[in-house]
Amino acid sequence: MKSIIKNLILGAIVLGGLNMYAQNSKRHIDNFRQPDQTGINTFEAPKETESTFDGLKVRVGGASTLQFQALDHENSGATPLAELGSNFNLPTANLDLDVVLAEGVRMHLRTYLSSRHHPEPYVKGGYFQIDKLDFISEGFLSDIMQYATIKVGHMENNYGDAHFRRSDNAQTIFNPFIGNLIMDSFTTEVGAELYYQRNGFLGMVGFSNGKLNQSVVAGANGRTGGAAFLAKIGYDKQLNDDLRLRLTGSLYNTGYTPNLYLFNADRAGSRYYHVMEAEGASSDNFRSGRFAPNFKNSVTAIMINPFVRYKGFEFFGTLERASGSTNANPATLDPEMDGVTNQFASELLYRFGKNDNFYVGGRYNVVNSEYDDKAQDITIKRTQLGAGWFMTKNILMKAEYVHQNYDGFSGALEDGKFDGFMLEAAISF
Protein backbone atom coordinates (compact mmCIF):
# COMPACT_ATOMS: atom_id res chain seq x y z
CA MET A 1 0.00 0.00 0.00
CA LYS A 2 2.82 2.39 0.87
CA SER A 3 4.48 1.64 -2.48
CA ILE A 4 1.26 2.46 -4.35
CA ILE A 5 0.89 5.76 -2.48
CA LYS A 6 4.52 6.68 -3.20
CA ASN A 7 4.06 5.97 -6.91
CA LEU A 8 0.85 8.03 -7.00
CA ILE A 9 2.63 10.96 -5.35
CA LEU A 10 5.55 10.65 -7.80
CA GLY A 11 3.14 10.55 -10.72
CA ALA A 12 1.33 13.65 -9.47
CA ILE A 13 4.63 15.53 -9.15
CA VAL A 14 5.72 14.54 -12.66
CA LEU A 15 2.36 15.46 -14.20
CA GLY A 16 2.39 18.73 -12.31
CA GLY A 17 5.85 19.47 -13.64
CA LEU A 18 4.76 18.64 -17.17
CA ASN A 19 1.88 21.09 -16.88
CA MET A 20 4.00 23.80 -15.24
CA TYR A 21 6.67 23.69 -17.93
CA ALA A 22 4.51 22.82 -20.94
CA GLN A 23 5.21 26.14 -22.63
CA ASN A 24 8.95 26.10 -21.91
CA SER A 25 9.18 22.53 -23.23
CA LYS A 26 8.18 23.74 -26.68
CA ARG A 27 10.71 26.56 -26.82
CA HIS A 28 14.01 26.35 -28.63
CA ILE A 29 17.08 25.15 -26.73
CA ASP A 30 20.45 26.03 -28.20
CA ASN A 31 22.89 23.29 -29.23
CA PHE A 32 20.41 20.51 -28.46
CA ARG A 33 19.65 17.21 -30.18
CA GLN A 34 15.91 16.93 -30.60
CA PRO A 35 14.59 13.63 -29.11
CA ASP A 36 12.18 12.97 -32.00
CA GLN A 37 12.53 12.14 -35.72
CA THR A 38 14.24 15.48 -36.38
CA GLY A 39 17.16 14.33 -34.19
CA ILE A 40 17.98 11.34 -36.38
CA ASN A 41 21.51 11.43 -37.85
CA THR A 42 22.55 14.11 -35.35
CA PHE A 43 25.73 12.97 -33.67
CA GLU A 44 27.50 15.46 -31.39
CA ALA A 45 25.29 18.35 -30.29
CA PRO A 46 25.29 21.08 -32.98
CA LYS A 47 27.36 24.19 -32.41
CA GLU A 48 25.29 27.32 -32.94
CA THR A 49 26.84 30.76 -32.52
CA GLU A 50 23.67 32.77 -32.05
CA SER A 51 21.97 32.57 -28.66
CA THR A 52 18.24 32.58 -27.93
CA PHE A 53 18.70 32.85 -24.15
CA ASP A 54 16.04 34.92 -22.41
CA GLY A 55 16.01 33.38 -18.95
CA LEU A 56 15.82 30.02 -17.23
CA LYS A 57 14.13 27.29 -19.32
CA VAL A 58 13.15 23.81 -18.24
CA ARG A 59 12.31 21.21 -20.85
CA VAL A 60 10.58 18.06 -19.58
CA GLY A 61 10.72 15.17 -22.01
CA GLY A 62 10.68 11.41 -22.03
CA ALA A 63 10.32 8.19 -23.94
CA SER A 64 8.38 4.94 -23.77
CA THR A 65 9.00 1.72 -25.69
CA LEU A 66 7.30 -1.67 -25.90
CA GLN A 67 8.29 -4.80 -27.88
CA PHE A 68 6.47 -7.94 -28.96
CA GLN A 69 8.94 -10.82 -29.18
CA ALA A 70 8.60 -14.04 -31.19
CA LEU A 71 12.06 -15.63 -31.04
CA ASP A 72 13.27 -19.24 -30.95
CA HIS A 73 16.68 -20.55 -29.90
CA GLU A 74 18.62 -23.81 -29.99
CA ASN A 75 22.06 -25.32 -29.38
CA SER A 76 23.84 -28.64 -29.82
CA GLY A 77 25.36 -28.92 -26.36
CA ALA A 78 24.34 -30.87 -23.29
CA THR A 79 22.87 -27.77 -21.65
CA PRO A 80 19.17 -27.48 -22.47
CA LEU A 81 17.78 -24.01 -23.15
CA ALA A 82 14.72 -22.40 -21.62
CA GLU A 83 11.56 -22.73 -23.69
CA LEU A 84 10.55 -19.43 -25.30
CA GLY A 85 7.09 -18.30 -26.31
CA SER A 86 5.69 -15.24 -28.07
CA ASN A 87 4.54 -12.30 -25.97
CA PHE A 88 5.22 -8.72 -24.91
CA ASN A 89 8.40 -7.67 -23.15
CA LEU A 90 8.56 -5.30 -20.19
CA PRO A 91 7.62 -1.74 -21.25
CA THR A 92 10.48 0.68 -20.60
CA ALA A 93 10.34 4.42 -19.89
CA ASN A 94 12.71 7.39 -19.56
CA LEU A 95 12.31 10.84 -18.01
CA ASP A 96 14.53 13.66 -19.35
CA LEU A 97 15.17 17.08 -17.87
CA ASP A 98 17.03 19.69 -19.95
CA VAL A 99 17.56 22.99 -18.20
CA VAL A 100 18.99 26.19 -19.70
CA LEU A 101 20.76 27.75 -16.71
CA ALA A 102 22.53 30.70 -18.33
CA GLU A 103 23.52 31.89 -21.77
CA GLY A 104 25.44 29.02 -23.34
CA VAL A 105 25.06 26.77 -20.27
CA ARG A 106 22.58 23.92 -19.92
CA MET A 107 22.11 20.72 -17.94
CA HIS A 108 20.85 17.31 -19.09
CA LEU A 109 19.57 14.61 -16.73
CA ARG A 110 18.12 11.24 -17.73
CA THR A 111 16.27 8.89 -15.38
CA TYR A 112 15.28 5.35 -16.28
CA LEU A 113 11.75 4.98 -14.88
CA SER A 114 11.62 1.30 -15.80
CA SER A 115 14.21 -0.94 -17.41
CA ARG A 116 14.85 -4.63 -17.87
CA HIS A 117 17.56 -4.68 -15.21
CA HIS A 118 15.95 -2.49 -12.54
CA PRO A 119 12.28 -2.44 -11.52
CA GLU A 120 12.78 0.85 -9.67
CA PRO A 121 13.60 4.29 -11.18
CA TYR A 122 17.28 5.27 -11.16
CA VAL A 123 19.39 8.00 -12.70
CA LYS A 124 21.38 7.05 -15.79
CA GLY A 125 23.54 10.19 -15.54
CA GLY A 126 23.72 13.85 -16.33
CA TYR A 127 26.07 16.58 -17.45
CA PHE A 128 26.63 20.30 -17.92
CA GLN A 129 27.21 21.52 -21.47
CA ILE A 130 29.01 24.86 -21.79
CA ASP A 131 29.04 26.67 -25.14
CA LYS A 132 29.82 30.14 -23.79
CA LEU A 133 31.84 31.46 -20.86
CA ASP A 134 29.87 34.69 -20.45
CA PHE A 135 29.00 33.67 -16.90
CA ILE A 136 32.64 34.46 -16.08
CA SER A 137 32.59 37.78 -17.92
CA GLU A 138 30.84 38.89 -21.10
CA GLY A 139 32.76 37.79 -24.18
CA PHE A 140 35.28 35.73 -22.18
CA LEU A 141 37.32 33.62 -24.66
CA SER A 142 34.60 34.22 -27.26
CA ASP A 143 37.02 33.68 -30.18
CA ILE A 144 37.62 30.13 -28.92
CA MET A 145 34.14 29.35 -27.61
CA GLN A 146 32.46 30.09 -30.93
CA TYR A 147 33.91 26.71 -32.00
CA ALA A 148 34.42 24.95 -28.63
CA THR A 149 32.10 23.03 -26.30
CA ILE A 150 32.79 21.69 -22.81
CA LYS A 151 30.89 18.81 -21.21
CA VAL A 152 31.34 17.79 -17.56
CA GLY A 153 29.44 15.21 -15.52
CA HIS A 154 28.69 11.54 -14.91
CA MET A 155 27.78 11.00 -18.50
CA GLU A 156 27.76 8.80 -21.58
CA ASN A 157 31.29 8.74 -22.95
CA ASN A 158 31.64 9.92 -26.54
CA TYR A 159 33.58 6.89 -27.77
CA GLY A 160 32.73 6.12 -31.39
CA ASP A 161 29.59 7.07 -33.30
CA ALA A 162 27.58 3.87 -32.79
CA HIS A 163 26.29 5.06 -29.40
CA PHE A 164 24.44 7.91 -31.15
CA ARG A 165 22.33 5.32 -33.03
CA ARG A 166 21.76 2.81 -30.22
CA SER A 167 18.67 2.28 -28.07
CA ASP A 168 19.13 3.89 -24.66
CA ASN A 169 16.53 2.06 -22.59
CA ALA A 170 13.25 3.65 -23.77
CA GLN A 171 14.90 6.17 -26.13
CA THR A 172 14.82 3.96 -29.22
CA ILE A 173 13.71 6.38 -31.93
CA PHE A 174 17.30 6.96 -33.18
CA ASN A 175 17.91 3.22 -33.68
CA PRO A 176 16.49 1.98 -37.01
CA PHE A 177 16.67 -1.58 -35.67
CA ILE A 178 15.52 -3.14 -32.40
CA GLY A 179 18.74 -4.59 -30.98
CA ASN A 180 22.02 -2.74 -30.42
CA LEU A 181 25.36 -4.07 -31.67
CA ILE A 182 26.56 -7.45 -30.38
CA MET A 183 29.50 -5.78 -28.61
CA ASP A 184 27.68 -2.73 -27.26
CA SER A 185 30.29 0.00 -26.66
CA PHE A 186 28.60 2.20 -24.09
CA THR A 187 29.48 3.43 -20.62
CA THR A 188 28.72 6.28 -18.22
CA GLU A 189 31.66 7.60 -16.21
CA VAL A 190 32.59 10.77 -14.34
CA GLY A 191 34.67 12.94 -16.62
CA ALA A 192 35.02 15.92 -18.92
CA GLU A 193 35.19 16.34 -22.71
CA LEU A 194 36.39 19.29 -24.79
CA TYR A 195 35.11 19.67 -28.38
CA TYR A 196 36.23 21.85 -31.27
CA GLN A 197 33.98 21.98 -34.36
CA ARG A 198 34.82 24.16 -37.36
CA ASN A 199 34.03 23.98 -41.08
CA GLY A 200 33.02 20.33 -40.85
CA PHE A 201 36.07 19.23 -38.85
CA LEU A 202 35.61 17.75 -35.38
CA GLY A 203 38.10 17.15 -32.61
CA MET A 204 37.50 15.94 -29.05
CA VAL A 205 39.65 15.02 -26.08
CA GLY A 206 38.38 13.83 -22.74
CA PHE A 207 39.21 12.12 -19.48
CA SER A 208 37.13 10.04 -17.09
CA ASN A 209 37.76 8.04 -13.93
CA GLY A 210 36.94 4.80 -15.78
CA LYS A 211 34.27 3.76 -13.26
CA LEU A 212 30.58 3.07 -13.71
CA ASN A 213 29.87 2.75 -9.99
CA GLN A 214 31.51 5.51 -8.01
CA SER A 215 33.34 4.73 -4.76
CA VAL A 216 36.17 6.16 -2.65
CA VAL A 217 36.98 2.80 -1.05
CA ALA A 218 40.48 1.59 -1.95
CA GLY A 219 41.04 -1.92 -3.23
CA ALA A 220 43.61 -4.49 -2.10
CA ASN A 221 46.36 -2.53 -3.87
CA GLY A 222 45.44 0.67 -2.01
CA ARG A 223 44.00 2.40 -5.11
CA THR A 224 40.44 3.55 -5.75
CA GLY A 225 40.85 3.25 -9.51
CA GLY A 226 42.59 4.73 -12.50
CA ALA A 227 41.62 6.92 -15.40
CA ALA A 228 40.50 6.66 -19.00
CA PHE A 229 41.55 8.85 -21.93
CA LEU A 230 39.18 9.52 -24.84
CA ALA A 231 39.78 11.16 -28.19
CA LYS A 232 37.87 11.59 -31.45
CA ILE A 233 38.72 13.21 -34.75
CA GLY A 234 36.55 13.44 -37.81
CA TYR A 235 34.94 15.27 -40.69
CA ASP A 236 31.21 15.79 -41.21
CA LYS A 237 29.93 17.87 -44.13
CA GLN A 238 26.74 18.32 -46.13
CA LEU A 239 28.44 18.61 -49.51
CA ASN A 240 25.26 19.45 -51.43
CA ASP A 241 21.51 19.02 -51.12
CA ASP A 242 21.78 15.27 -51.78
CA LEU A 243 25.09 14.15 -50.28
CA ARG A 244 26.42 14.13 -46.72
CA LEU A 245 29.72 12.52 -45.69
CA ARG A 246 31.00 11.81 -42.20
CA LEU A 247 34.06 9.86 -41.09
CA THR A 248 35.36 9.64 -37.52
CA GLY A 249 37.98 7.75 -35.57
CA SER A 250 37.79 7.31 -31.79
CA LEU A 251 40.07 6.08 -29.01
CA TYR A 252 39.32 4.84 -25.48
CA ASN A 253 42.34 3.90 -23.36
CA THR A 254 42.69 3.05 -19.69
CA GLY A 255 45.51 2.44 -17.32
CA TYR A 256 44.63 0.29 -14.34
CA THR A 257 40.95 0.30 -13.40
CA PRO A 258 39.37 -2.16 -10.94
CA ASN A 259 36.67 -3.06 -13.47
CA LEU A 260 36.20 -2.35 -17.17
CA TYR A 261 32.70 -1.37 -18.22
CA LEU A 262 33.11 -0.15 -21.80
CA PHE A 263 31.32 -3.21 -23.21
CA ASN A 264 29.01 -4.17 -20.34
CA ALA A 265 27.89 -0.90 -18.73
CA ASP A 266 24.39 -0.85 -20.20
CA ARG A 267 22.20 -1.36 -17.13
CA ALA A 268 19.00 -1.15 -19.19
CA GLY A 269 19.54 -4.52 -20.85
CA SER A 270 19.21 -6.25 -24.20
CA ARG A 271 16.07 -6.19 -26.36
CA TYR A 272 16.26 -9.96 -26.97
CA TYR A 273 14.81 -11.32 -23.74
CA HIS A 274 16.01 -14.71 -22.40
CA VAL A 275 17.69 -15.83 -25.64
CA MET A 276 20.30 -18.57 -25.14
CA GLU A 277 19.45 -18.83 -21.43
CA ALA A 278 19.80 -22.27 -19.86
CA GLU A 279 16.71 -24.10 -18.73
CA GLY A 280 16.02 -23.55 -15.03
CA ALA A 281 18.57 -20.71 -14.70
CA SER A 282 18.11 -18.97 -11.33
CA SER A 283 18.48 -15.47 -12.78
CA ASP A 284 18.06 -13.83 -16.15
CA ASN A 285 21.07 -12.50 -18.04
CA PHE A 286 19.74 -9.03 -18.79
CA ARG A 287 22.39 -8.59 -21.53
CA SER A 288 21.31 -11.75 -23.37
CA GLY A 289 22.37 -11.83 -27.01
CA ARG A 290 25.38 -9.56 -26.47
CA PHE A 291 29.07 -10.22 -25.94
CA ALA A 292 31.62 -8.48 -23.70
CA PRO A 293 35.36 -9.33 -23.89
CA ASN A 294 36.99 -10.72 -20.78
CA PHE A 295 39.22 -7.69 -20.16
CA LYS A 296 40.03 -7.05 -16.50
CA ASN A 297 42.34 -4.14 -15.76
CA SER A 298 43.17 -2.24 -18.94
CA VAL A 299 41.90 -1.81 -22.47
CA THR A 300 42.73 0.08 -25.65
CA ALA A 301 39.76 0.37 -27.97
CA ILE A 302 39.64 2.02 -31.40
CA MET A 303 36.49 2.59 -33.45
CA ILE A 304 36.16 3.95 -37.00
CA ASN A 305 32.72 5.00 -38.28
CA PRO A 306 31.90 6.02 -41.86
CA PHE A 307 28.49 7.55 -42.55
CA VAL A 308 27.14 8.43 -46.00
CA ARG A 309 23.69 9.73 -46.91
CA TYR A 310 22.77 10.20 -50.55
CA LYS A 311 19.19 11.26 -51.16
CA GLY A 312 17.19 8.55 -49.37
CA PHE A 313 20.03 6.03 -49.08
CA GLU A 314 21.99 5.83 -45.85
CA PHE A 315 25.09 3.81 -44.93
CA PHE A 316 26.62 3.56 -41.46
CA GLY A 317 29.60 1.37 -40.63
CA THR A 318 31.52 0.30 -37.53
CA LEU A 319 35.08 -1.04 -37.44
CA GLU A 320 36.26 -1.69 -33.89
CA ARG A 321 39.31 -3.29 -32.32
CA ALA A 322 39.77 -3.72 -28.57
CA SER A 323 42.80 -5.21 -26.84
CA GLY A 324 43.71 -5.50 -23.19
CA SER A 325 44.64 -7.60 -20.23
CA THR A 326 42.53 -10.57 -19.19
CA ASN A 327 44.49 -10.99 -15.96
CA ALA A 328 42.41 -10.18 -12.88
CA ASN A 329 45.56 -9.58 -10.79
CA PRO A 330 47.06 -6.15 -11.67
CA ALA A 331 50.32 -7.08 -9.93
CA THR A 332 50.99 -9.70 -12.61
CA LEU A 333 51.42 -8.50 -16.18
CA ASP A 334 51.47 -11.77 -18.09
CA PRO A 335 51.60 -11.06 -21.85
CA GLU A 336 50.10 -14.51 -22.47
CA MET A 337 46.88 -13.23 -20.89
CA ASP A 338 46.28 -10.41 -23.34
CA GLY A 339 43.24 -10.57 -25.56
CA VAL A 340 41.97 -9.04 -28.80
CA THR A 341 38.39 -8.59 -29.98
CA ASN A 342 37.31 -7.20 -33.36
CA GLN A 343 33.85 -6.05 -34.40
CA PHE A 344 32.45 -5.19 -37.80
CA ALA A 345 28.98 -3.83 -38.53
CA SER A 346 27.43 -2.49 -41.70
CA GLU A 347 24.01 -0.83 -42.00
CA LEU A 348 22.23 0.12 -45.21
CA LEU A 349 18.87 1.93 -45.13
CA TYR A 350 16.51 3.54 -47.58
CA ARG A 351 14.25 6.28 -46.22
CA PHE A 352 11.30 7.37 -48.32
CA GLY A 353 7.83 8.89 -48.26
CA LYS A 354 6.72 12.30 -47.10
CA ASN A 355 9.33 13.63 -44.65
CA ASP A 356 11.13 10.25 -44.82
CA ASN A 357 8.35 8.70 -42.76
CA PHE A 358 9.19 5.15 -43.93
CA TYR A 359 12.40 3.15 -44.11
CA VAL A 360 13.64 -0.35 -44.88
CA GLY A 361 17.13 -1.70 -44.30
CA GLY A 362 19.52 -4.31 -43.01
CA ARG A 363 22.47 -4.68 -40.67
CA TYR A 364 25.23 -7.31 -40.65
CA ASN A 365 27.29 -7.58 -37.46
CA VAL A 366 30.28 -9.86 -36.70
CA VAL A 367 32.41 -10.20 -33.55
CA ASN A 368 35.64 -12.24 -33.37
CA SER A 369 37.48 -12.64 -30.06
CA GLU A 370 40.65 -14.39 -28.93
CA TYR A 371 41.74 -14.21 -25.32
CA ASP A 372 42.91 -16.16 -22.27
CA ASP A 373 46.02 -17.48 -24.04
CA LYS A 374 43.85 -18.48 -27.04
CA ALA A 375 41.91 -20.92 -24.87
CA GLN A 376 38.78 -19.50 -26.46
CA ASP A 377 38.50 -18.31 -30.05
CA ILE A 378 34.89 -17.33 -30.70
CA THR A 379 32.80 -15.84 -33.50
CA ILE A 380 29.30 -14.37 -33.32
CA LYS A 381 27.35 -13.32 -36.42
CA ARG A 382 24.06 -11.45 -36.58
CA THR A 383 21.80 -10.41 -39.46
CA GLN A 384 18.96 -7.92 -38.91
CA LEU A 385 16.33 -6.94 -41.50
CA GLY A 386 14.10 -4.09 -40.44
CA ALA A 387 11.43 -1.61 -41.46
CA GLY A 388 9.93 1.41 -39.78
CA TRP A 389 7.02 3.85 -40.00
CA PHE A 390 7.00 7.28 -38.34
CA MET A 391 3.31 7.76 -37.63
CA THR A 392 4.26 11.23 -36.38
CA LYS A 393 7.69 12.68 -35.65
CA ASN A 394 7.29 11.41 -32.06
CA ILE A 395 5.86 7.92 -32.74
CA LEU A 396 7.75 5.12 -34.52
CA MET A 397 6.63 1.57 -35.31
CA LYS A 398 9.38 -0.95 -36.14
CA ALA A 399 9.50 -4.54 -37.36
CA GLU A 400 12.61 -6.71 -37.44
CA TYR A 401 13.76 -10.19 -38.38
CA VAL A 402 16.94 -11.22 -36.54
CA HIS A 403 19.21 -14.25 -36.89
CA GLN A 404 22.28 -14.77 -34.69
CA ASN A 405 24.64 -17.74 -34.37
CA TYR A 406 27.58 -18.65 -32.14
CA ASP A 407 30.78 -20.55 -33.02
CA GLY A 408 33.55 -21.68 -30.67
CA PHE A 409 31.51 -21.62 -27.45
CA SER A 410 30.74 -24.37 -24.97
CA GLY A 411 27.85 -24.87 -22.57
CA ALA A 412 24.52 -23.20 -23.38
CA LEU A 413 26.06 -21.32 -26.33
CA GLU A 414 27.62 -24.37 -28.04
CA ASP A 415 26.63 -24.14 -31.73
CA GLY A 416 23.88 -21.87 -30.52
CA LYS A 417 21.57 -19.70 -32.56
CA PHE A 418 18.39 -17.68 -32.17
CA ASP A 419 16.10 -16.14 -34.75
CA GLY A 420 12.62 -14.78 -35.24
CA PHE A 421 10.60 -11.59 -35.42
CA MET A 422 10.28 -8.52 -33.22
CA LEU A 423 7.87 -5.59 -33.20
CA GLU A 424 8.59 -2.36 -31.35
CA ALA A 425 6.53 0.77 -30.67
CA ALA A 426 8.52 3.85 -29.63
CA ILE A 427 7.37 7.24 -28.36
CA SER A 428 9.81 10.06 -27.70
CA PHE A 429 9.23 13.75 -26.99
N, C-alpha and C positions, 0 to 999 in steps of 0.2 A: 504494500500500500504506500509506504514511504517513497519507494522508487517511482511509482506512478505519479505521485504528487510532485516530486522533483522534476520529472520529465515534463509535466504540465506547466510548471513554473518556467522551466527553461524554454519551452515552446512559446509561452506568452511573451517572454523577454525578447526572443528572436523576432517574433511577429511584430512586436511593438517597435523594435529597431528598424525592421523593414519598412514599416509605415512612416516612422519619423524621418528616415533618410531616403524616401522614395524619390524625391526630386533630385537630391544630390547624386543618387545612383545613376541617373540618366545623363549627368553632365560630363563633359570631356575631362579626362585625366591625361596629363602630358606623359609621353614616353611610357605607354602602357599597352600591353598586349590584350586585345579584347578577348573575352572568354567564350565567344560564339564563333560562328562560321567565318566572320571577318578576320579572326585571329589565326586562321589556318595559313601555314607557310610563313608565319612570323617566327623568327628564331630569337636572337637577343632583342631586348626591348628597343624600339626605335629611338633615335636620337634627334629630337626636335629642338630647334634653337629658340623659337618663339614660345613665350609662356602665356598661359591662360589663367594664372593664379589670381584669385580674387577672394581668398580666405579659406579657412579650413573646409575640406570636403571629405565626406565619408561615403564610400561606395560599398554596399552590402551585396554580395553575389554568392553564387553557389552552383552546385551540380548534383544530379541524381542519375544513376545508371542501373539498369536491370537487364540480365541476360536469361535466355532460355537455352539450355544445354542439352544436346543429344549426341553424346560421344560414347564410343566403345573403345576398349583397350584389351591387349593380350600380350603374352610373353611365352617363351619356350622353356623357362626355368622351372625349378621345383617349388618356387614361391607363388602360390595362387594369388590372383588379384581380386580386389573388391568388385562386386557386381555393380555396374552402373545402370541407371535408368535415365529417362528423359523428364526434365522438370526445370523449374526456375531456380536460379542461384539467389544468394542473399542480395537484396538491393543495397547499393552503397550510396553515400551522400557526403558532400563536402560543404563547408561554409567558408567563404572568403571575405576578408575585410581588407580594403585598400583605402588608405587614408592619406590625403594630401596635407602635410603638416606645415609646409612653408614653400616659398617659391623654389622649385627645383628639388624638393625633398618630399618623398612619400614613403609609406610603410605598407608592406604586404604581409598578411597573416592567413595561413590556411589551416583549418581544423577538419579532421576526418570525423564526421558524425557517426558513420558506421562503415566498417571495412571487414574484409574476410578474416583478418587476423585478430581484430579487437572488437568486442561487442560494445564497448563504451567509447564515447568521444575522446579524442586526444589530438594534440596539436602536432601537425606535421613539421612546421617550422615557419620562420618569418624573417624578414630582412628590411633594412633601410636602403633605399636607392637615392643617391645624391647626384643630380645633374647640374646643380649650381651651388656655389659657395657664398651666395649673397647673405646668408644668415651670419657669416663672419663679418663681412662688410660689403657694401654694394659694389658689384663688379670685380670682386676678389678672384684673381686668376681666371678671368673671363675668357682670355685668349686660349687657354688650355681647356677650360670646361665646356666650351662650345663643341668640342669633339669627345670629351672624356665623361665617363660615368663611374661612380663608385658604389659598390654594393657591400654591405656588412651585415652579418647576422648568422643565425643557425639555419642554413638554407641549402637548397638543392645546388650541388656543385655544377658548374658549367663545363663538364667534361664531355666533349663530343657534341654532335647535333642530334643524335637519336633520341635524347631525352626530351627534346622539344616536340616530338611526334608520338610519344608514348602515352599510355593511359595512366593517369595519376589518381588512383582510387576511382572516384566518381567523375573526374574530369577526363572524359574519353572522347570529346568531340574533335580533338586534334589528331587522333589516331584513326586512320582509314580502315584499320583492321581491328580485331577484338583482342588478340593477345599481343603482348610486347615481345621483344626479341628473346631468343632462348637464353642468352647471356645478357641479362638486363643491367646495363651499366647506369646505376642510379644510386646516389647517396645524399644524405643531408648531414652537414658537418658545420661546426662553428668556424667562420673564416671571413675573409675579405677578398674582393675581386676588383681590379681596376681595368676599365675598358677604354679603348681609343678607336673611334669609328670616323673615317674620313674618305670621301670619294669612293665608296665601295670597299675600302680596305678595313679590316678588323684585326685588332690585336687585344689580347687579354692576358694578364698575369694575376695569379691569386695564391693565397696560402690558406690552409685550414689545419685544425688540430687532428685530423684523421680519425675522429671518433663520432660514431652515431649516438651512443649513450654517454652523456657527459658525467664525469666523476673526478674528484680530486684525490681519491684513494690511490696510493702507490702500489704497484705490483711487487712481486718477489724480488725484482731487480732494483727496487727503489724508485722507479719511474712511473709517472702517471700516463705517459704516452709519448708520442712523437709529433710529427708534422707531415703535412702533404703539400706538395707544390703542384700548381695547375698552370697551364698555359694553352693559349689557342691563337692561331693566326689564320686568316682567310680573306677571301674576296667574294663579295656578293653584289651583283649589279643587274638592274633591269636594263638590258642593252637596247631594246626597242619595245614596241607595244606587245610583241608576241613572245619574246625570248628573255628569260632570266637565267643567269648562271650563278652558282655559289659553290665554292670549294673551301673546306676548312680542314686543318689538322690540329689535333688536341693531344695534350700530354697530362697524365696524372702520375705522380711519383711520390712514394713515401720512403722515409727512413724506417726506423723501428716504430711500429704501433702495436698495441696489445691484441687488437683484432682488426681485420680488414673487411670493410663493408661495401666496397665499390660494387660488387656483383650480388650482394645479398642483403642490401639495406632497405628494400621495399617492404615496408611493414603492412601494406595494404593487401598484398597477395596476388596470386596468379588468377587469370580469368578461366582457366581450365580446371575446374574443381574435381579433386580426388583422382585425377588420371594417374595411372601407374602406381597406385597405392595398394599395398598388400592387404589381403583379406584379413579382417580382424585386427588391423592396426589400432593401437590405443589412442593415437592422436593423428590429426590430419596435417599433412605437409602443405602449409598454406602457399608455398611457392611451387606447387606441383607443375610439371611440364617445363620447368626452367633448369638451368645448370649454373653453378658457381664453382670456379676453380678452387683448389684446396690450398690457396696461399695463406700463410700464417702471419708473418711479421713484416714483410715488405713486398711492394709490387711496383712495376713500371708498366704503365698501360698507354698505348698510342692508338688513336682512332682517327681515320680519315673519312670524310663524308662529302661526296659530290651530290649536288642537287641541280637538276635542270628542269625548267618548265618551258614548253613551247606550245603556245595556244592552249589546247585542253590537255595535252600530254604532260605527264609529270614523272620524273625519275628521281629516286633517292637511294643512295647506296651507303653501306657501312663496311669498312675494312678495319679490323681491330686486332691488335696483338698485345697480350698481357703476359708478363713473365715475373717470377718472384720466387721467394723462398717458401717451401712447404714444410719447413722445420719449425715445430712449435716451440723449441727452446732457442731463444735469441742468443744465448751464450755460445751456441754451436753453429758455426757457419759452414755446413757441409755442402759443397758444390753439387754432390750427387743428389741432393734433395731440392734442387731447383726445378721449376716447372714452366711450361709454355702452353698458352691457350690462344688459338686463333679463331676469329669469328668473321664470317662474310654474310652480308644480307643485301638483297637487291629488291627494290620495290618499283613497280611500273603501274601507273594509274592513268585513267582517262576520265576527265571531268567534263560534263556536258549539261545541256539544258539551260533554262533561264537562270542566270546568276550561279552557274555551275552547281545546280541543286542535286545532280545525280553524279555518281562515279562508279566505275568498275575497275578492278585491278587485281594484281597478284604480288605475293612476296615469297622469295626463296631464301632460307636462312640455314647456314651450316656452322657448326662448332666442332673444332678438333682440339683435343687436349692431351698432353703428355706430361705426367708428373710422377712424383714419388719414385724416382730412379727408374722411370719407364715401366713401373709395375702395372700401370693402367694407361692404355692408349685408347681413347674413346672418340666416337663420332656421333653427333646428333644432327639429323636433317629434318627440316620442317618446310612444308608447302602450305601457303594460305591463299585462297581465292575469295575475294570479297566484293561486296557491292553496298552502296549507301544511297540514302535519299534524305536530303535536308527538307523536312516538311516546312520549317521556318528556319531562320538563321540560328535559332536557339534549340531546335529539336532535330535529332538525327536518328534515323533507323538504319541499322546495319545487318547484313547477313554474311556469314563466312563458312566456307568449308576448310577444314584443317586436317593435315596428315603429318604425323611426326613419328620417326623411328629412331631406335637406339642401337649402336653397334659397339661391342667391346666391354659391355657391362656384365655384371653378375647379379644374382639375387632377383629382386622383383623387376629390374630393368633388363634382364638378359633377353636379347633379341626382341625387345619390347617395341610396341607401337600403339598409338591411339589415333583415331580419326573420327570424323563426323561433322555435324553442322551446329552452328551457333547463331542465335539472333540476339541483338542488343539494341536497347532503346536508351538514348542519351539526351539529357536536358542540361543545358549550361547557360548561365546568365550573369 
